Amino acid sequence: MEDARRCTAKSKQSGERCKNASLRGAKTCRFHGSAAPQVKAASARRLLEELVGPALFQLRSILEDLETPPAVRLKAACDILDRMGYRAPAQVEVLTIGLVEREIARLEAELGV
């Protein structure tokens, strides 16, 4: 087993390092804490974060490849923008003159104008 995947916990009796494999994305084996829900969640989060860079690199290569169909390139551009926080609004509210006038009247009545 590669040393990077080995549990980092040490035995209290012998002082030697644990021989079990650690949970992927964690530093310890299930006997030394990786079975805890918060450790499982943190290790899963770390594993996903490792995939973000390669995924964005792949999207960028699709976006820049002129041989890729325009619809696929557009989808890649939308995915990148979504991930960067530039999302299209989920719901668009249409304002009419009547709605605006009613809201102004309500606010004036509230203020006593």
C-alpha positions in Angstrom: 0.0 0.0 0.0 1.3 3.5 -0.8 2.2 5.5 2.2 -0.1 8.4 1.2 -3.1 6.2 1.6 -2.1 4.7 4.9 -3.8 5.8 8.2 -1.8 8.4 10.1 -2.9 7.2 13.6 -0.4 5.6 15.9 -0.9 2.8 18.4 -0.8 3.9 22.0 0.8 0.6 23.0 3.5 0.1 20.4 3.8 3.7 19.0 3.8 2.3 15.5 1.7 3.7 12.7 -1.6 2.0 11.9 -1.4 -0.4 8.9 -4.9 0.1 7.6 -5.8 2.2 4.5 -7.2 5.6 5.1 -10.6 6.6 3.7 -10.1 8.3 0.3 -9.8 12.0 1.0 -9.2 11.5 4.7 -6.1 10.8 6.8 -7.3 8.0 9.0 -9.0 4.6 8.7 -12.5 3.9 9.8 -11.2 2.6 13.2 -9.5 5.9 13.9 -12.2 8.4 13.1 -13.1 8.2 9.3 -16.4 6.4 10.0 -17.7 9.6 11.6 -20.3 11.3 9.4 -18.5 14.7 9.5 -15.2 13.1 8.4 -17.0 11.2 5.5 -18.6 14.5 4.4 -15.3 16.4 4.5 -13.5 13.7 2.6 -16.2 13.6 -0.1 -16.0 17.4 -0.3 -12.2 17.2 -0.8 -12.5 14.6 -3.5 -15.0 16.7 -5.4 -12.8 19.8 -5.1 -10.0 17.8 -6.7 -12.2 17.3 -9.7 -13.2 20.9 -10.2 -9.9 21.9 -11.8 -9.8 19.2 -14.4 -13.5 19.7 -15.2 -13.1 23.4 -15.8 -10.0 22.7 -17.9 -12.1 20.3 -20.0 -14.9 22.9 -20.4 -12.4 25.5 -21.4 -10.9 23.2 -24.1 -14.4 22.5 -25.5 -15.1 26.2 -25.5 -11.9 27.1 -27.4 -12.0 24.2 -29.9 -13.3 25.6 -33.1 -14.1 22.1 -34.4 -16.7 21.6 -31.6 -20.3 22.3 -32.7 -21.5 25.7 -31.7 -24.3 24.3 -29.6 -21.8 22.3 -27.5 -19.5 25.4 -27.2 -22.5 27.5 -26.1 -23.5 24.9 -23.4 -19.8 24.9 -22.2 -19.9 28.7 -21.9 -23.2 28.6 -20.0 -21.8 25.9 -17.6 -18.7 28.0 -16.9 -20.8 31.2 -16.3 -23.2 29.2 -14.0 -20.3 27.9 -12.0 -18.9 31.4 -11.6 -22.1 32.8 -10.3 -23.5 34.4 -13.4 -26.8 32.6 -13.6 -29.8 33.6 -15.5 -32.7 34.6 -13.2 -34.9 31.7 -12.3 -38.1 33.8 -12.5 -38.7 37.0 -14.3 -41.3 39.4 -12.8 -43.2 41.4 -15.4 -44.2 44.8 -14.1 -47.2 46.5 -15.6 -48.1 50.2 -15.3 -51.2 49.2 -13.2 -49.1 47.2 -10.8 -46.6 50.0 -10.4 -49.4 52.6 -9.8 -51.0 50.4 -7.2 -47.7 49.9 -5.4 -47.1 53.7 -5.4 -50.6 54.3 -4.0 -50.1 51.7 -1.3 -46.7 53.3 -0.3 -48.2 56.8 -0.3 -51.1 55.5 1.9 -48.7 53.9 4.2 -46.6 57.1 4.5 -49.7 59.3 4.8 -48.8 61.4 1.8 
